[in-house]
Amino acid sequence: MIRKAAYAGRFYPDSGEAIFQLLEEIEELGKYRPPAKVSGSVIGAVLPHAGHIYSGYQTLPFFKYLSVNRIVPDTFIILNPNHSGRGPGIALDPHEFWSNPVGKVPLDMELAEALPYPNDADAQRNEHSAEVIIPFIQYYYNGQIKILPVCMNDQTSSSATKLAADLHHAVELTGRNAVVIASSDFSHFLTPEEGRRQDQLILEKIRNKDVKAVERTVVKNGISVCGYGPIMTLMAYAGMIDKNYRPTMLARGHSGEIAPSRDVVDYISILFHTSN
Protein backbone atom coordinates (compact mmCIF):
# COMPACT_ATOMS: atom_id res chain seq x y z
CA MET A 1 0.00 0.00 0.00
CA ILE A 2 1.31 3.42 -0.97
CA ARG A 3 0.07 6.80 0.23
CA LYS A 4 0.38 9.22 -2.66
CA ALA A 5 1.31 12.83 -2.03
CA ALA A 6 -1.68 15.13 -1.58
CA TYR A 7 0.19 18.45 -1.63
CA ALA A 8 2.85 18.16 -4.34
CA GLY A 9 2.49 21.19 -6.57
CA ARG A 10 0.87 23.14 -3.74
CA PHE A 11 3.03 23.16 -0.61
CA TYR A 12 6.14 22.14 -2.55
CA PRO A 13 7.06 21.64 -6.24
CA ASP A 14 5.51 18.91 -8.36
CA SER A 15 8.74 17.36 -9.62
CA GLY A 16 11.63 15.76 -7.76
CA GLU A 17 14.15 17.93 -9.58
CA ALA A 18 12.32 21.13 -8.66
CA ILE A 19 11.96 20.06 -5.02
CA PHE A 20 15.67 19.44 -4.66
CA GLN A 21 16.53 22.63 -6.55
CA LEU A 22 14.41 24.68 -4.14
CA LEU A 23 15.94 23.03 -1.06
CA GLU A 24 19.42 23.51 -2.50
CA GLU A 25 18.70 27.22 -2.99
CA ILE A 26 17.44 27.53 0.58
CA GLU A 27 20.51 25.68 1.86
CA GLU A 28 22.93 27.82 -0.16
CA LEU A 29 21.26 31.02 1.01
CA GLY A 30 22.15 30.02 4.57
CA LYS A 31 19.64 32.38 6.18
CA TYR A 32 19.90 30.47 9.46
CA ARG A 33 23.10 28.61 10.25
CA PRO A 34 22.76 25.70 12.66
CA PRO A 35 25.15 25.53 15.62
CA ALA A 36 28.37 23.66 14.93
CA LYS A 37 27.71 21.32 17.84
CA VAL A 38 25.35 21.14 20.81
CA SER A 39 25.73 19.09 23.95
CA GLY A 40 24.81 15.44 24.07
CA SER A 41 22.78 13.57 21.48
CA VAL A 42 19.83 14.64 19.36
CA ILE A 43 16.38 13.62 20.63
CA GLY A 44 14.27 15.45 18.07
CA ALA A 45 13.01 18.83 16.97
CA VAL A 46 9.99 21.07 16.61
CA LEU A 47 9.67 21.91 12.90
CA PRO A 48 7.14 23.96 10.89
CA HIS A 49 4.96 22.47 8.15
CA ALA A 50 4.01 25.28 5.79
CA GLY A 51 4.89 25.55 2.12
CA HIS A 52 8.60 25.12 1.51
CA ILE A 53 9.02 28.64 0.13
CA TYR A 54 7.73 29.99 3.44
CA SER A 55 8.98 27.69 6.20
CA GLY A 56 11.78 25.78 4.48
CA TYR A 57 14.22 28.34 5.83
CA GLN A 58 13.32 27.34 9.39
CA THR A 59 13.03 23.60 8.71
CA LEU A 60 16.27 23.03 6.84
CA PRO A 61 18.76 23.99 9.61
CA PHE A 62 17.72 20.95 11.65
CA PHE A 63 18.43 18.52 8.86
CA LYS A 64 21.59 20.45 8.00
CA TYR A 65 22.75 19.99 11.58
CA LEU A 66 22.14 16.24 11.39
CA SER A 67 23.98 16.05 8.07
CA VAL A 68 27.02 18.05 9.19
CA ASN A 69 27.33 15.94 12.34
CA ARG A 70 26.74 12.69 10.42
CA ILE A 71 23.72 11.73 12.50
CA VAL A 72 21.83 8.95 10.74
CA PRO A 73 18.78 7.63 12.62
CA ASP A 74 16.96 4.43 11.76
CA THR A 75 13.59 6.16 11.84
CA PHE A 76 12.12 9.64 11.94
CA ILE A 77 8.98 9.58 14.08
CA ILE A 78 6.84 12.43 12.76
CA LEU A 79 4.20 13.62 15.22
CA ASN A 80 1.73 15.81 13.38
CA PRO A 81 -1.55 17.56 14.19
CA ASN A 82 -4.83 16.55 12.55
CA HIS A 83 -6.25 19.59 10.77
CA SER A 84 -9.28 17.79 9.30
CA GLY A 85 -10.61 16.20 12.49
CA ARG A 86 -11.03 12.84 10.74
CA GLY A 87 -9.93 9.68 12.44
CA PRO A 88 -9.28 8.65 16.06
CA GLY A 89 -7.50 10.63 18.75
CA ILE A 90 -4.13 9.10 17.87
CA ALA A 91 -3.75 7.44 14.48
CA LEU A 92 -1.02 5.43 12.82
CA ASP A 93 -0.97 5.05 9.06
CA PRO A 94 -1.56 1.66 7.38
CA HIS A 95 0.48 2.34 4.24
CA GLU A 96 3.85 0.67 3.75
CA PHE A 97 5.24 3.62 1.78
CA TRP A 98 4.60 7.33 1.35
CA SER A 99 5.37 8.65 -2.12
CA ASN A 100 5.95 12.07 -3.64
CA PRO A 101 7.65 13.32 -6.82
CA VAL A 102 11.07 12.44 -5.39
CA GLY A 103 10.20 8.79 -4.73
CA LYS A 104 8.99 6.42 -2.03
CA VAL A 105 9.85 6.42 1.68
CA PRO A 106 9.17 3.27 3.73
CA LEU A 107 7.23 3.31 6.98
CA ASP A 108 8.64 1.55 10.04
CA MET A 109 5.94 -1.08 10.37
CA GLU A 110 7.72 -2.96 13.17
CA LEU A 111 7.87 0.15 15.32
CA ALA A 112 4.23 0.88 14.51
CA GLU A 113 3.21 -2.60 15.61
CA ALA A 114 4.82 -1.95 18.99
CA LEU A 115 2.40 0.94 19.60
CA PRO A 116 -1.15 0.51 20.97
CA TYR A 117 -2.86 2.76 18.42
CA PRO A 118 -5.13 2.02 15.45
CA ASN A 119 -4.28 2.40 11.80
CA ASP A 120 -6.53 4.91 10.06
CA ALA A 121 -5.80 6.14 6.55
CA ASP A 122 -8.38 8.93 6.78
CA ALA A 123 -6.35 10.80 9.40
CA GLN A 124 -3.49 11.46 6.96
CA ARG A 125 -5.43 11.33 3.68
CA ASN A 126 -5.60 15.09 3.14
CA GLU A 127 -3.21 16.12 5.88
CA HIS A 128 -0.13 18.19 5.00
CA SER A 129 1.65 18.52 8.34
CA ALA A 130 3.69 15.30 8.05
CA GLU A 131 3.86 15.13 4.26
CA VAL A 132 5.72 18.41 3.74
CA ILE A 133 8.60 17.28 5.98
CA ILE A 134 9.34 14.15 3.92
CA PRO A 135 11.23 15.92 1.08
CA PHE A 136 13.81 17.22 3.56
CA ILE A 137 14.49 13.64 4.67
CA GLN A 138 14.82 12.59 1.04
CA TYR A 139 17.14 15.49 0.25
CA TYR A 140 19.59 14.71 3.03
CA TYR A 141 19.23 10.94 3.30
CA ASN A 142 18.39 9.79 -0.23
CA GLY A 143 15.26 7.99 0.98
CA GLN A 144 17.24 5.44 2.98
CA ILE A 145 15.57 6.16 6.33
CA LYS A 146 12.19 4.96 7.50
CA ILE A 147 9.46 7.19 8.87
CA LEU A 148 6.64 6.68 11.35
CA PRO A 149 3.90 9.32 11.00
CA VAL A 150 1.64 9.64 14.06
CA CYS A 151 -1.39 11.90 13.63
CA MET A 152 -2.79 13.62 16.73
CA ASN A 153 -6.45 14.55 16.74
CA ASP A 154 -6.40 14.54 20.55
CA GLN A 155 -3.88 17.21 21.55
CA THR A 156 -4.45 17.21 25.30
CA SER A 157 -1.49 17.02 27.64
CA SER A 158 -2.71 13.68 29.01
CA SER A 159 -2.83 12.21 25.51
CA ALA A 160 0.60 13.66 24.72
CA THR A 161 2.15 12.23 27.88
CA LYS A 162 0.72 8.78 27.23
CA LEU A 163 1.87 8.83 23.61
CA ALA A 164 5.36 9.83 24.74
CA ALA A 165 5.50 6.90 27.15
CA ASP A 166 4.24 4.50 24.48
CA LEU A 167 6.80 5.77 21.99
CA HIS A 168 9.60 5.48 24.52
CA HIS A 169 8.60 1.89 25.26
CA ALA A 170 8.29 0.99 21.57
CA VAL A 171 11.68 2.51 20.72
CA GLU A 172 13.34 0.59 23.55
CA LEU A 173 11.52 -2.63 22.61
CA THR A 174 12.59 -2.45 18.97
CA GLY A 175 16.05 -1.03 19.64
CA ARG A 176 15.48 1.79 17.18
CA ASN A 177 17.76 4.78 16.86
CA ALA A 178 14.85 7.18 16.48
CA VAL A 179 14.60 10.95 16.11
CA VAL A 180 11.25 12.53 16.96
CA ILE A 181 9.88 15.44 14.94
CA ALA A 182 7.03 17.54 16.34
CA SER A 183 5.35 19.19 13.36
CA SER A 184 3.88 22.57 14.26
CA ASP A 185 3.54 26.10 13.01
CA PHE A 186 3.27 28.80 15.63
CA SER A 187 0.87 31.79 15.75
CA HIS A 188 -1.39 32.19 12.72
CA PHE A 189 -2.57 35.37 10.96
CA LEU A 190 -1.47 37.96 13.47
CA THR A 191 0.80 40.95 13.11
CA PRO A 192 4.48 39.98 13.50
CA GLU A 193 4.59 41.81 16.82
CA GLU A 194 1.50 40.15 18.30
CA GLY A 195 2.48 36.74 16.96
CA ARG A 196 5.88 37.03 18.55
CA ARG A 197 4.33 38.04 21.87
CA GLN A 198 1.98 35.07 21.89
CA ASP A 199 4.69 32.66 20.76
CA GLN A 200 6.91 33.80 23.62
CA LEU A 201 4.33 32.53 26.09
CA ILE A 202 4.68 29.03 24.62
CA LEU A 203 8.45 29.20 24.23
CA GLU A 204 8.75 30.06 27.92
CA LYS A 205 6.87 26.88 28.84
CA ILE A 206 9.03 24.84 26.47
CA ARG A 207 12.19 26.25 28.08
CA ASN A 208 10.76 25.42 31.51
CA LYS A 209 9.91 21.87 30.33
CA ASP A 210 6.37 22.28 31.63
CA VAL A 211 4.21 20.02 29.45
CA LYS A 212 0.86 20.77 31.06
CA ALA A 213 1.53 24.51 31.03
CA VAL A 214 1.82 24.45 27.23
CA GLU A 215 -1.78 23.24 26.96
CA ARG A 216 -3.02 25.63 29.64
CA THR A 217 -1.35 28.58 27.94
CA VAL A 218 -2.69 27.71 24.50
CA VAL A 219 -6.25 27.28 25.78
CA LYS A 220 -6.28 30.26 28.16
CA ASN A 221 -4.88 32.70 25.60
CA GLY A 222 -6.44 31.23 22.46
CA ILE A 223 -3.02 30.85 20.86
CA SER A 224 -3.11 29.32 17.38
CA VAL A 225 -0.07 27.04 17.69
CA CYS A 226 -1.55 24.22 15.62
CA GLY A 227 0.74 21.38 16.73
CA TYR A 228 0.96 21.94 20.46
CA GLY A 229 0.06 18.27 21.02
CA PRO A 230 3.14 17.06 19.10
CA ILE A 231 5.25 19.66 20.91
CA MET A 232 4.08 18.41 24.33
CA THR A 233 4.67 14.82 23.25
CA LEU A 234 8.26 15.61 22.25
CA MET A 235 8.80 17.44 25.54
CA ALA A 236 7.51 14.49 27.56
CA TYR A 237 9.49 12.01 25.45
CA ALA A 238 12.69 14.04 25.86
CA GLY A 239 12.17 14.11 29.62
CA MET A 240 12.02 10.32 29.66
CA ILE A 241 15.38 10.14 27.93
CA ASP A 242 17.07 12.87 29.97
CA LYS A 243 15.28 14.93 32.61
CA ASN A 244 17.89 17.65 32.00
CA TYR A 245 17.37 17.72 28.22
CA ARG A 246 17.86 21.03 26.45
CA PRO A 247 15.79 22.84 23.82
CA THR A 248 17.92 25.00 21.53
CA MET A 249 16.25 27.37 19.07
CA LEU A 250 17.56 26.98 15.53
CA ALA A 251 15.52 29.47 13.54
CA ARG A 252 12.60 31.87 13.86
CA GLY A 253 10.72 33.72 11.15
CA HIS A 254 7.33 34.29 9.57
CA SER A 255 5.50 34.21 6.24
CA GLY A 256 5.65 38.00 5.88
CA GLU A 257 9.37 37.77 5.23
CA ILE A 258 8.53 36.02 1.95
CA ALA A 259 5.14 37.53 1.09
CA PRO A 260 4.77 40.90 2.85
CA SER A 261 1.49 41.11 4.75
CA ARG A 262 0.02 42.67 7.85
CA ASP A 263 -1.03 39.25 9.14
CA VAL A 264 1.56 36.46 9.11
CA VAL A 265 2.15 32.87 10.23
CA ASP A 266 5.12 32.25 12.52
CA TYR A 267 7.67 29.45 12.00
CA ILE A 268 10.08 28.30 14.69
CA SER A 269 12.44 25.32 14.78
CA ILE A 270 13.81 23.99 18.06
CA LEU A 271 16.41 21.26 18.50
CA PHE A 272 15.93 18.95 21.50
CA HIS A 273 19.08 17.26 22.80
CA THR A 274 20.47 15.62 25.91
CA SER A 275 22.46 17.60 28.42
CA ASN A 276 25.68 15.63 27.92
NORNORZI-V249345 format. One record per residue. N is the residue number from 1. RES is the residue in three letters. NEAR is the number of other C-alpha atoms within 8 Angstrom. Layout:
N_RES_NEAR / N_RES_NEAR
This chain:
1_MET_6 / 2_ILE_8 / 3_ARG_9 / 4_LYS_7 / 5_ALA_10 / 6_ALA_8 / 7_TYR_10 / 8_ALA_12 / 9_GLY_8 / 10_ARG_8 / 11_PHE_10 / 12_TYR_12 / 13_PRO_10 / 14_ASP_10 / 15_SER_10 / 16_GLY_11 / 17_GLU_7 / 18_ALA_9 / 19_ILE_13 / 20_PHE_9 / 21_GLN_8 / 22_LEU_9 / 23_LEU_12 / 24_GLU_8 / 25_GLU_8 / 26_ILE_12 / 27_GLU_9 / 28_GLU_6 / 29_LEU_6 / 30_GLY_7 / 31_LYS_6 / 32_TYR_9 / 33_ARG_7 / 34_PRO_9 / 35_PRO_7 / 36_ALA_5 / 37_LYS_5 / 38_VAL_6 / 39_SER_8 / 40_GLY_8 / 41_SER_7 / 42_VAL_9 / 43_ILE_12 / 44_GLY_12 / 45_ALA_13 / 46_VAL_14 / 47_LEU_15 / 48_PRO_14 / 49_HIS_13 / 50_ALA_11 / 51_GLY_11 / 52_HIS_10 / 53_ILE_9 / 54_TYR_10 / 55_SER_15 / 56_GLY_12 / 57_TYR_14 / 58_GLN_16 / 59_THR_11 / 60_LEU_12 / 61_PRO_13 / 62_PHE_12 / 63_PHE_11 / 64_LYS_10 / 65_TYR_11 / 66_LEU_10 / 67_SER_10 / 68_VAL_7 / 69_ASN_7 / 70_ARG_6 / 71_ILE_7 / 72_VAL_6 / 73_PRO_9 / 74_ASP_9 / 75_THR_13 / 76_PHE_13 / 77_ILE_12 / 78_ILE_13 / 79_LEU_14 / 80_ASN_15 / 81_PRO_15 / 82_ASN_13 / 83_HIS_6 / 84_SER_7 / 85_GLY_7 / 86_ARG_8 / 87_GLY_10 / 88_PRO_10 / 89_GLY_7 / 90_ILE_12 / 91_ALA_15 / 92_LEU_14 / 93_ASP_11 / 94_PRO_8 / 95_HIS_10 / 96_GLU_10 / 97_PHE_11 / 98_TRP_13 / 99_SER_12 / 100_ASN_10 / 101_PRO_9 / 102_VAL_11 / 103_GLY_8 / 104_LYS_9 / 105_VAL_13 / 106_PRO_10 / 107_LEU_12 / 108_ASP_11 / 109_MET_8 / 110_GLU_7 / 111_LEU_11 / 112_ALA_9 / 113_GLU_7 / 114_ALA_9 / 115_LEU_9 / 116_PRO_6 / 117_TYR_7 / 118_PRO_8 / 119_ASN_8 / 120_ASP_12 / 121_ALA_10 / 122_ASP_8 / 123_ALA_16 / 124_GLN_11 / 125_ARG_8 / 126_ASN_8 / 127_GLU_12 / 128_HIS_10 / 129_SER_13 / 130_ALA_13 / 131_GLU_9 / 132_VAL_14 / 133_ILE_9 / 134_ILE_8 / 135_PRO_9 / 136_PHE_10 / 137_ILE_12 / 138_GLN_12 / 139_TYR_10 / 140_TYR_9 / 141_TYR_8 / 142_ASN_7 / 143_GLY_11 / 144_GLN_7 / 145_ILE_12 / 146_LYS_12 / 147_ILE_12 / 148_LEU_14 / 149_PRO_12 / 150_VAL_12 / 151_CYS_13 / 152_MET_14 / 153_ASN_14 / 154_ASP_9 / 155_GLN_12 / 156_THR_8 / 157_SER_12 / 158_SER_6 / 159_SER_9 / 160_ALA_14 / 161_THR_12 / 162_LYS_8 / 163_LEU_9 / 164_ALA_12 / 165_ALA_11 / 166_ASP_10 / 167_LEU_10 / 168_HIS_10 / 169_HIS_8 / 170_ALA_11 / 171_VAL_12 / 172_GLU_8 / 173_LEU_7 / 174_THR_9 / 175_GLY_6 / 176_ARG_8 / 177_ASN_8 / 178_ALA_11 / 179_VAL_11 / 180_VAL_12 / 181_ILE_13 / 182_ALA_16 / 183_SER_17 / 184_SER_17 / 185_ASP_16 / 186_PHE_14 / 187_SER_15 / 188_HIS_12 / 189_PHE_8 / 190_LEU_12 / 191_THR_9 / 192_PRO_12 / 193_GLU_7 / 194_GLU_8 / 195_GLY_15 / 196_ARG_10 / 197_ARG_8 / 198_GLN_10 / 199_ASP_12 / 200_GLN_8 / 201_LEU_9 / 202_ILE_11 / 203_LEU_8 / 204_GLU_8 / 205_LYS_12 / 206_ILE_12 / 207_ARG_9 / 208_ASN_6 / 209_LYS_7 / 210_ASP_9 / 211_VAL_12 / 212_LYS_8 / 213_ALA_8 / 214_VAL_13 / 215_GLU_12 / 216_ARG_8 / 217_THR_12 / 218_VAL_13 / 219_VAL_8 / 220_LYS_6 / 221_ASN_6 / 222_GLY_7 / 223_ILE_10 / 224_SER_8 / 225_VAL_12 / 226_CYS_9 / 227_GLY_14 / 228_TYR_12 / 229_GLY_14 / 230_PRO_16 / 231_ILE_12 / 232_MET_14 / 233_THR_14 / 234_LEU_14 / 235_MET_11 / 236_ALA_13 / 237_TYR_13 / 238_ALA_14 / 239_GLY_10 / 240_MET_9 / 241_ILE_8 / 242_ASP_9 / 243_LYS_7 / 244_ASN_7 / 245_TYR_12 / 246_ARG_9 / 247_PRO_10 / 248_THR_8 / 249_MET_9 / 250_LEU_15 / 251_ALA_12 / 252_ARG_10 / 253_GLY_10 / 254_HIS_13 / 255_SER_13 / 256_GLY_12 / 257_GLU_7 / 258_ILE_8 / 259_ALA_6 / 260_PRO_7 / 261_SER_6 / 262_ARG_8 / 263_ASP_10 / 264_VAL_14 / 265_VAL_14 / 266_ASP_15 / 267_TYR_15 / 268_ILE_15 / 269_SER_15 / 270_ILE_12 / 271_LEU_14 / 272_PHE_14 / 273_HIS_16 / 274_THR_15 / 275_SER_9 / 276_ASN_5
